[in-house]
Amino acid sequence: MVFAREDLRNQLKRHEIAPVYLLFGPETFLRDLAAKTITQRAFEKDDFRDLNETSFSLNTPDTLQQAIAAAEQLPMMASRRVVRITDLRISATGYRDTVTEAHETALRAYLKNPSMTAVMIFVADELNGVRKMSKLLKENTTAVEFKTLSDVELTNWARDKFAEAGAEIDNAVLNQLISVVGPDVRRLTNEVNKLAAAALPNKKISSDLIAALVPDSREMNSFAFTDHLIAGRKSDAVSTLKKILDDGAEPLMLLGSLSYTYRRLLTVKDMMERGVDRREVANVLKRGYNDQEKLFAAARRTKLNRLTNAIKRIAQTDLAIKTSVGGSTTGARMQIEMLVCELATSQ
């Protein structure tokens, strides 16, 4: 049985420690944090951790046998041993696998009768669900999957981290941060720490501070989506929207990203029509040359009234989602789908 990370958290709160864990999934920051937390909870206050905590990388031959041997040794001046096994890979093709069927006999024997004085933690970088060895591990361990966090979960995580750092951030600015960082908790945590330090002395996180310090990892996807709308490619826009929403993006978050991109386009278009020197426009954008080129190209082929009307419709849709018109998940999705169809077909 595969558990969610919430299940693992609850088990650890109850001080329930399993003999063997398998930690896998795309969210590697929380996966690694879980391995660290399990290790901490496995030891008692007066245990000698240095004598009983060992890590093995499967990138080295014969490591798995060594790890099993370490787990079978009695702990020294501690209640348990902790054996952490990293770089586990079982791929679809078998290329660069670090656990193969050659390990099956020894691994199966240990999993059938694991040491009760050890905690073995497998940390998987890749785990193909249909491979025999993946199934063996999942079925005979406490397997915990670390899925990519949704925008709501990312927002809650960032809000808690800002609070821990003693920094203030309002919801709109927080949504902007999530929009540009994307679903990477490791990077999000680093950006929160960087912003909290940069916001001294008042510890107030502003939109300008994010624009100046945080590179936009979602900009390419957001801009590609916007480009479909501007070019009138309705089919591409709708299919891209479906993928973004199916991947777990929240409609309001997507609207915020869409609004941000359209507003930047409007800024570029307005300055271009007023004959502002390109270098001044580039200074306002505060983006690299390649990113600037994409914005300039889109602004040149889009009419000013289309951009202003698009921003108005995005604002109206935002209001509709936040009210009874589109307050439910289904209603919010329908509202943004209607908006996308309208923007893609408007002239």
C-alpha positions in Angstrom: 0.0 0.0 0.0 1.3 3.5 -0.9 0.7 6.2 1.6 0.5 10.0 1.1 2.8 12.3 2.9 0.0 13.4 5.3 -0.3 9.7 6.4 3.4 9.6 7.2 3.2 12.9 9.1 0.4 11.5 11.3 2.3 8.2 11.9 5.4 10.1 13.0 3.3 12.3 15.3 2.1 9.1 17.0 5.7 8.0 17.2 5.0 5.0 15.0 8.3 4.0 13.3 8.3 1.4 10.5 11.3 -0.9 9.9 11.5 -0.1 6.2 10.5 3.1 4.3 10.4 3.8 0.6 10.2 7.5 -0.2 9.6 8.5 -3.9 7.9 11.0 -6.1 8.6 14.3 -7.9 8.6 16.5 -4.9 12.2 15.9 -3.8 12.5 18.6 -1.1 9.7 17.2 1.0 10.9 13.6 0.3 14.4 14.5 1.6 12.8 16.4 4.5 10.8 13.2 5.4 13.9 11.1 5.4 15.5 13.5 7.8 12.5 13.6 10.0 12.2 9.8 10.2 15.8 9.7 11.2 15.3 12.2 14.0 12.2 10.4 15.3 13.9 7.0 15.1 16.4 7.9 17.8 15.8 8.5 21.5 17.1 11.6 23.3 20.2 10.0 24.7 21.1 7.7 21.8 24.5 8.0 20.2 23.5 8.8 16.6 27.0 9.1 15.2 27.6 5.4 15.9 24.3 4.3 14.5 23.4 6.4 11.5 24.8 5.3 8.1 24.1 6.4 4.5 24.8 4.3 1.4 24.6 5.5 -2.3 23.5 2.8 -4.8 25.7 4.5 -7.4 28.5 2.4 -5.9 28.5 -1.4 -6.7 27.5 -3.9 -4.0 26.1 -1.1 -1.8 22.8 -2.7 -1.2 24.4 -5.8 0.3 26.5 -3.5 2.5 23.4 -1.6 3.6 21.5 -4.8 4.5 24.5 -6.0 6.5 24.6 -2.7 8.4 20.9 -2.9 9.2 21.4 -6.4 10.6 24.0 -5.3 13.1 22.9 -4.5 16.6 22.9 -0.8 17.5 25.6 0.6 19.7 24.4 2.6 22.7 21.1 3.4 21.0 17.7 1.9 20.5 18.0 1.6 16.8 20.2 1.9 13.8 19.2 4.1 10.8 20.3 3.0 7.4 19.6 5.5 4.6 19.9 4.2 1.0 20.0 6.9 -1.7 20.2 7.1 -5.5 17.6 4.3 -6.0 16.5 4.2 -9.6 14.2 1.7 -11.4 13.4 3.2 -14.8 11.0 2.1 -17.5 13.9 1.1 -19.8 16.2 -0.3 -17.2 18.9 2.1 -18.2 21.1 3.2 -15.2 19.0 1.1 -12.8 20.6 0.8 -9.4 18.3 -1.9 -8.1 17.8 -4.9 -10.5 16.5 -8.4 -10.4 20.0 -9.5 -9.4 19.3 -7.9 -6.0 15.9 -9.7 -5.6 16.9 -12.6 -3.5 18.8 -10.6 -0.8 16.3 -7.8 -0.9 13.2 -10.0 -0.6 14.8 -12.0 2.2 15.4 -8.8 4.2 12.0 -7.2 3.5 10.3 -10.5 4.6 12.1 -10.4 8.0 13.5 -6.9 8.6 15.6 -6.1 11.6 13.5 -4.8 14.5 16.4 -2.7 15.8 17.0 -0.8 12.5 15.1 1.6 10.3 16.0 1.3 6.6 15.0 4.3 4.4 15.1 3.9 0.6 15.2 7.3 -1.2 14.2 6.8 -4.8 15.0 9.3 -7.6 13.1 7.2 -10.1 10.6 4.4 -9.6 8.7 3.0 -12.5 5.4 1.5 -11.2 5.2 -1.5 -13.5 8.7 -2.9 -13.0 9.0 -6.0 -10.8 11.5 -4.6 -8.3 9.4 -1.4 -7.9 6.4 -3.6 -7.0 8.5 -5.6 -4.6 9.6 -2.5 -2.7 6.1 -0.9 -2.7 4.4 -4.0 -1.4 6.9 -4.8 1.3 7.7 -1.4 2.8 6.0 1.7 4.1 5.9 3.4 0.7 5.2 7.1 0.7 4.6 9.1 -2.5 5.6 12.8 -2.6 3.4 14.3 -5.3 3.8 17.8 -6.7 2.0 20.3 -4.6 -1.0 22.2 -5.8 -0.9 26.0 -5.9 -3.0 26.1 -2.8 -0.6 23.8 -0.9 2.4 25.9 -2.2 0.7 29.1 -1.0 0.1 27.6 2.5 3.7 26.4 2.6 5.1 29.8 1.6 2.8 31.7 4.0 4.0 29.6 6.9 7.6 30.1 5.9 7.2 33.9 5.7 5.5 33.8 9.2 8.5 31.8 10.6 10.9 34.4 9.1 8.8 37.2 10.7 8.0 38.7 7.2 4.7 40.1 6.0 3.2 39.4 2.6 -0.4 40.0 1.4 -2.4 37.5 -0.6 -2.0 39.2 -4.0 1.8 39.4 -3.7 1.9 35.8 -2.4 0.0 34.6 -5.4 2.4 36.5 -7.7 5.3 34.7 -6.0 3.7 31.2 -6.5 3.0 32.1 -10.1 6.6 32.9 -10.9 8.3 30.2 -8.9 6.2 27.2 -9.9 5.7 23.9 -8.1 9.2 23.4 -6.7 9.1 23.5 -2.9 12.9 23.5 -2.6 13.2 26.6 -4.8 10.2 28.2 -3.1 11.7 27.8 0.3 15.0 29.4 -0.9 13.1 32.3 -2.5 11.1 32.9 0.7 14.4 33.0 2.7 16.0 35.3 0.2 13.0 37.7 0.1 12.7 37.8 3.9 16.3 38.8 4.2 16.1 41.4 1.4 13.0 43.0 2.9 14.9 44.2 6.0 14.3 46.3 8.0 10.5 46.4 7.7 10.1 42.8 6.6 7.4 43.7 4.1 7.4 41.7 0.9 6.3 43.8 -2.1 5.5 43.0 -5.7 8.5 45.0 -6.9 10.8 43.1 -4.7 9.6 39.8 -6.2 10.0 41.2 -9.7 13.5 42.3 -9.0 14.8 39.2 -7.2 12.8 36.1 -8.3 13.4 34.7 -11.8 10.1 33.6 -13.4 10.3 29.8 -14.0 6.6 29.7 -15.1 7.0 32.6 -17.5 7.7 30.4 -20.6 4.5 28.3 -20.1 2.5 31.3 -19.2 3.7 33.3 -22.1 3.2 30.4 -24.5 -0.4 30.1 -23.3 -0.9 33.9 -23.7 0.7 33.8 -27.1 -1.9 31.2 -28.3 -4.6 33.7 -27.1 -3.1 36.7 -28.8 -2.6 34.8 -32.1 -6.2 33.6 -32.0 -5.2 29.9 -31.8 -8.3 28.9 -30.0 -7.7 25.1 -30.2 -4.1 25.4 -28.9 -5.2 27.8 -26.1 -8.0 25.5 -24.9 -5.8 22.4 -25.0 -3.0 24.2 -23.1 -5.5 25.5 -20.6 -6.9 22.0 -20.0 -3.4 20.6 -19.4 -2.5 23.4 -17.0 -5.7 22.9 -15.0 -5.4 19.1 -15.1 -1.9 19.4 -13.7 -3.4 21.0 -10.6 -3.2 24.8 -11.2 -5.8 26.8 -9.4 -8.0 29.0 -11.7 -7.3 32.1 -9.6 -3.6 31.5 -9.7 -3.8 31.0 -13.5 -5.8 34.2 -13.8 -3.2 36.1 -11.8 -0.4 34.8 -14.1 -2.5 35.7 -17.2 -3.2 39.2 -15.9 0.5 39.8 -15.0 1.5 38.8 -18.6 -1.1 40.9 -20.3 -0.3 43.9 -18.1 3.4 43.7 -19.1 2.4 43.4 -22.7 0.2 46.5 -22.3 3.1 48.4 -20.7 5.4 47.5 -23.6 2.7 48.3 -26.2 1.9 51.7 -24.7 5.6 52.7 -24.4 6.3 51.6 -28.0 3.4 53.6 -29.3 4.6 56.7 -27.4 8.0 56.2 -29.1 9.9 55.5 -25.8 13.4 54.3 -26.4 13.8 50.6 -26.3 16.5 50.8 -23.6 14.0 52.5 -21.3 11.4 49.9 -22.0 13.9 47.2 -21.2 14.8 48.9 -17.9 11.1 48.8 -16.9 10.8 45.1 -17.8 13.9 44.1 -15.8 14.2 40.9 -17.9 16.8 39.2 -20.0 17.2 39.9 -23.7 15.4 36.8 -24.9 12.4 37.4 -22.6 12.3 41.0 -23.8 12.3 39.9 -27.4 9.2 37.7 -26.9 7.3 40.6 -25.2 8.3 43.1 -27.9 7.3 40.7 -30.7 3.9 40.0 -29.1 3.3 43.7 -28.4 4.1 44.6 -32.0 1.4 42.3 -33.5 -1.3 43.0 -30.9 -3.7 46.0 -31.0 -3.7 48.2 -27.9 -7.5 47.9 -27.5 -7.3 44.1 -27.5 -4.9 44.2 -24.5 -7.0 46.7 -22.5 -10.2 44.7 -23.2 -8.4 41.5 -22.2 -7.3 43.0 -18.9 -10.9 44.1 -18.2 -12.3 40.7 -19.0 -9.7 39.0 -16.8 -10.7 41.3 -13.9 -14.4 40.5 -14.5 -13.7 36.8 -14.5 -11.7 37.1 -11.3 -14.7 38.8 -9.7 -17.1 36.1 -11.0 -15.0 33.3 -9.6 -14.8 35.0 -6.2 -18.6 35.3 -6.1 -21.5 32.9 -6.5 -21.2 33.1 -10.3 -18.1 30.8 -10.3 -17.3 30.1 -6.7 -17.2 26.3 -6.9 -14.3 24.4 -8.5 -16.5 23.5 -11.5 -17.8 27.0 -11.8 -14.3 28.5 -11.6 -13.1 26.2 -14.3 -16.0 27.0 -16.6 -15.4 30.8 -16.1 -11.8 30.6 -17.1 -12.6 28.4 -20.1 -15.2 30.9 -21.3 -12.6 33.7 -20.9 -10.0 31.8 -22.9 -12.4 31.1 -25.7 -13.4 34.8 -25.8 -9.8 36.1 -25.7 -8.7 33.7 -28.4 -11.5 34.7 -30.8 -11.6 38.5 -30.2 -10.2 40.8 -32.8 
